[in-house]
Amino acid sequence: MTKKSKFFKEFIKERKTVGAISPSSRFLTRKMMAPIDFDKADVIVELGPGNGVFTKELLLKMNPKAKLLSFELSNNFYEHINANINDDRLVLINDSADRLEHYLAIEGIHKVDYVVSSLPLAVIPNEVKEKVLNSCVKLLGEDGTYIQFQYSLNARKLLQSKFKEVKYKFTVVNIPPAFVYSCSN
Ligand SMILES: C[S@@+](CC[C@H](N)C(=O)[O-])C[C@H]1O[C@@H](n2cnc3c(N)ncnc32)[C@H](O)[C@@H]1O
C-alpha cells in the first residue's frame, strides 16, 4: 500500500481526528518550516505528526542536541512513525496533544521554542483546542512561535484570542490548498 493510500485508510477510519485525505505536500512542509530558526531551536513540539512528513524534515534540519516531542493520537500513525523513524532526539508520544504539559514535565521541560501543529482545529472538540492552545501559550512564552496549518481561515479568531501576533500565508500547491499561521506573543 502506498503512503497516500495508507493515509486515506486512516482518514476513513478516524475521520473526526485525522482531518485530511492525504499527507502534506513538500511545498506545505517548506512553508511550515520557514518560520523556524533551527540554530535557536532547542525544544520543538509537534502536534499531530500523522505519517511523519514534518517529523522527518524537522529532524533533518534540527541541531544534534535539540529535542523533538511529537504527540500523535492515532495508534496506526504512532506505530508507523515508530517503525520508520529512529532518532534519539525524537520523543514520540501516543496520546492527545492536550496532555502536553504533563509529558513535558516528565521530560523536565518547561519552555518550548516552536510548536508545529497539524491538529485539525475545525473538527477537534473545543475543550481539547482550548487546553492545547493555553498550554502552548504558556510553554512558548514571549520568545516562542506557534506554527499551524489549516484548510480555511476559520481558526484565525481563535488564534488571535490567544496570541498577540498572528500572521498567515497561503499555499495552493497542496491538496487541499492550505493556510500556514505563525503566531507569537
Ligand atoms: C491533518 S493530519 C496531519 C498529518 C501530518 N502532519 C501531515 O501534515 O500530513 C492531523 C493529525 O493530527 C492527529 N490528531 C488529531 N487530534 C489529535 C490530538 N488531540 N492529539 C494528537 N494528535 C491528534 C491525527 O491523528 C492526524 O495524524
The ligand as an SDF file (V2000), in Angstrom:
LIG
                    3D

 27 29  0  0  0  0  0  0  0  0999 V2000
   -4.3080   16.7440    9.0950 C   0  0  0  0  0  0  0  0  0  0  0  0
   -3.4630   15.3350    9.8160 S   0  0  0  0  0  0  0  0  0  0  0  0
   -1.7990   15.9030    9.5680 C   0  0  0  0  0  0  0  0  0  0  0  0
   -0.7620   14.8290    9.4560 C   0  0  0  0  0  0  0  0  0  0  0  0
    0.6310   15.2860    9.0080 C   0  0  0  0  0  0  0  0  0  0  0  0
    1.2580   16.1960    9.9650 N   0  0  0  0  0  0  0  0  0  0  0  0
    0.6050   15.9330    7.6430 C   0  0  0  0  0  0  0  0  0  0  0  0
    0.7090   17.1700    7.5850 O   0  0  0  0  0  0  0  0  0  0  0  0
    0.4880   15.2230    6.6470 O   0  0  0  0  0  0  0  0  0  0  0  0
   -3.8030   15.6310   11.5420 C   0  0  0  0  0  0  0  0  0  0  0  0
   -3.1410   14.6940   12.5370 C   0  0  0  0  0  0  0  0  0  0  0  0
   -3.4850   15.0990   13.8740 O   0  0  0  0  0  0  0  0  0  0  0  0
   -3.7300   13.9310   14.6620 C   0  0  0  0  0  0  0  0  0  0  0  0
   -4.5470   14.3310   15.8170 N   0  0  0  0  0  0  0  0  0  0  0  0
   -5.8440   14.7150   15.8370 C   0  0  0  0  0  0  0  0  0  0  0  0
   -6.2400   15.0580   17.0710 N   0  0  0  0  0  0  0  0  0  0  0  0
   -5.1490   14.8910   17.8700 C   0  0  0  0  0  0  0  0  0  0  0  0
   -4.8950   15.1020   19.2640 C   0  0  0  0  0  0  0  0  0  0  0  0
   -5.8710   15.5340   20.0710 N   0  0  0  0  0  0  0  0  0  0  0  0
   -3.6490   14.8600   19.7390 N   0  0  0  0  0  0  0  0  0  0  0  0
   -2.6580   14.4170   18.9180 C   0  0  0  0  0  0  0  0  0  0  0  0
   -2.8390   14.1940   17.5910 N   0  0  0  0  0  0  0  0  0  0  0  0
   -4.0570   14.4320   17.0790 C   0  0  0  0  0  0  0  0  0  0  0  0
   -4.4110   12.9730   13.6870 C   0  0  0  0  0  0  0  0  0  0  0  0
   -4.3690   11.6330   14.1270 O   0  0  0  0  0  0  0  0  0  0  0  0
   -3.5670   13.2290   12.4130 C   0  0  0  0  0  0  0  0  0  0  0  0
   -2.4210   12.4300   12.3960 O   0  0  0  0  0  0  0  0  0  0  0  0
  1  2  1  0
  2  3  1  0
  2 10  1  0
  3  4  1  0
  4  5  1  0
  5  6  1  0
  5  7  1  0
  7  8  2  0
  7  9  1  0
 10 11  1  0
 11 12  1  0
 11 26  1  0
 12 13  1  0
 13 14  1  0
 13 24  1  0
 14 15  1  0
 14 23  1  0
 15 16  2  0
 16 17  1  0
 17 18  1  0
 17 23  2  0
 18 19  1  0
 18 20  2  0
 20 21  1  0
 21 22  2  0
 22 23  1  0
 24 25  1  0
 24 26  1  0
 26 27  1  0
M  CHG  2   2   1   9  -1
M  END
$$$$
